Amino acid sequence: MDDDQSLGERFDGKRLRLRAVAYRILGSLTEADDVVQEAWLRLQRFVAEDDWRCHSDHTARHAALRVA
């Protein structure tokens, strides 16, 4: 549980940047927020603690491109 909290806190620290990346691709704040949420859900399922930052950027970009 502590690892999940730590990962969540770190993700929250990057949330605005991820939202900005998704917004630049999509042009919609609502869709950007949805993409960031999807990135968080995927991150929780698939990422090892060491690789979370790279994966969160990658996931947000690809989720935004799927929506666009």
KEKE-3310 file (N, C-alpha, C; in steps of 0.2 Angstrom, whole numbers, plus 5000, padded with zeros to 4 digits):
npx = (5004:5010:5019:5010:5004:5015:5018:5006:5007:5018:5014:5003:5011:5015:5004:4999:5008:5006:4993:4994:5002:4993:4983:4988:4989:4975:4967:4957:4951:4943:4944:4958:4959:4953:4962:4973:4968:4966:4979:4984:4977:4982:4995:4995:4992:5003:5016:5033:5040:5052:5051:5041:5040:5044:5035:5022:5022:5023:5011:5001:5003:5000:4987:4981:4983:4975:4963:4962)
npy = (4994:5006:5008:5010:5022:5031:5031:5036:5049:5054:5053:5062:5074:5076:5077:5089:5092:5081:5083:5095:5090:5081:5090:5098:5090:5086:5097:5099:5101:5093:5081:5079:5078:5065:5057:5058:5052:5039:5036:5035:5024:5014:5015:5011:4997:4992:4996:4995:5001:5008:5012:5021:5035:5037:5029:5034:5047:5042:5034:5044:5052:5042:5038:5050:5052:5041:5046:5057)
npz = (5000:5004:4993:4983:4987:4987:4973:4968:4974:4967:4954:4954:4956:4943:4936:4930:4920:4912:4908:4901:4890:4884:4881:4872:4861:4859:4861:4870:4886:4894:4887:4889:4902:4904:4897:4905:4917:4912:4909:4922:4927:4919:4922:4935:4934:4925:4927:4933:4948:4946:4933:4931:4927:4914:4908:4911:4904:4891:4890:4892:4880:4870:4873:4871:4857:4853:4855:4848)
capx = (5000:5014:5021:5004:5003:5021:5017:5001:5009:5023:5010:5000:5016:5016:4998:4998:5012:5003:4987:4996:5004:4987:4979:4992:4987:4968:4964:4951:4953:4940:4947:4965:4958:4951:4968:4977:4965:4968:4987:4985:4975:4987:5002:4994:4992:5008:5023:5037:5042:5058:5050:5034:5040:5044:5029:5017:5023:5022:5004:4997:5004:4997:4980:4978:4983:4970:4956:4962)
capy = (5000:5012:5009:5013:5029:5034:5031:5041:5056:5056:5054:5069:5079:5076:5077:5095:5092:5076:5086:5099:5086:5078:5095:5100:5085:5085:5103:5099:5100:5087:5075:5079:5075:5058:5054:5058:5047:5033:5035:5033:5017:5010:5015:5006:4990:4989:4999:4994:5007:5011:5015:5025:5042:5037:5026:5039:5051:5038:5032:5050:5053:5037:5039:5056:5051:5037:5050:5063)
capz = (5000:5004:4986:4979:4989:4984:4966:4967:4975:4962:4948:4955:4955:4936:4933:4926:4914:4908:4906:4896:4884:4881:4879:4866:4856:4859:4861:4874:4893:4896:4885:4892:4909:4903:4895:4911:4921:4909:4910:4929:4928:4916:4926:4941:4932:4921:4928:4939:4952:4943:4926:4931:4924:4907:4905:4912:4898:4885:4890:4891:4873:4866:4874:4868:4850:4851:4856:4842)
cpx = (5004:5017:5016:5003:5009:5020:5012:5003:5014:5019:5006:5004:5017:5010:4997:5002:5009:4997:4989:4998:4998:4983:4982:4990:4980:4964:4957:4953:4950:4943:4954:4964:4957:4957:4972:4975:4967:4975:4988:4983:4979:4993:5001:4995:4999:5015:5026:5039:5047:5056:5044:5034:5039:5037:5023:5017:5020:5014:5000:4997:5000:4990:4977:4978:4977:4963:4956:4959)
cpy = (5006:5014:5012:5021:5033:5036:5036:5048:5058:5057:5061:5075:5080:5077:5083:5095:5087:5079:5091:5096:5084:5084:5098:5096:5085:5092:5104:5097:5094:5081:5074:5076:5067:5054:5053:5052:5040:5031:5032:5026:5012:5009:5010:4999:4988:4991:4997:5000:5011:5015:5019:5031:5041:5034:5030:5044:5047:5036:5038:5052:5049:5037:5045:5055:5046:5041:5055:5060)
cpz = (5000:4997:4982:4980:4986:4977:4964:4968:4970:4955:4948:4954:4947:4932:4928:4920:4909:4904:4900:4889:4880:4878:4872:4860:4854:4858:4865:4881:4896:4894:4887:4899:4909:4901:4901:4916:4918:4910:4917:4930:4925:4920:4932:4939:4929:4923:4934:4942:4948:4936:4925:4927:4917:4904:4906:4906:4892:4884:4889:4883:4869:4867:4871:4860:4848:4851:4850:4836)
residu = (MET:ASP:ASP:ASP:GLN:SER:LEU:GLY:GLU:ARG:PHE:ASP:GLY:LYS:ARG:LEU:ARG:LEU:ARG:ALA:VAL:ALA:TYR:ARG:ILE:LEU:GLY:SER:LEU:THR:GLU:ALA:ASP:ASP:VAL:VAL:GLN:GLU:ALA:TRP:LEU:ARG:LEU:GLN:ARG:PHE:VAL:ALA:GLU:ASP:ASP:TRP:ARG:CYS:HIS:SER:ASP:HIS:THR:ALA:ARG:HIS:ALA:ALA:LEU:ARG:VAL:ALA)
# end
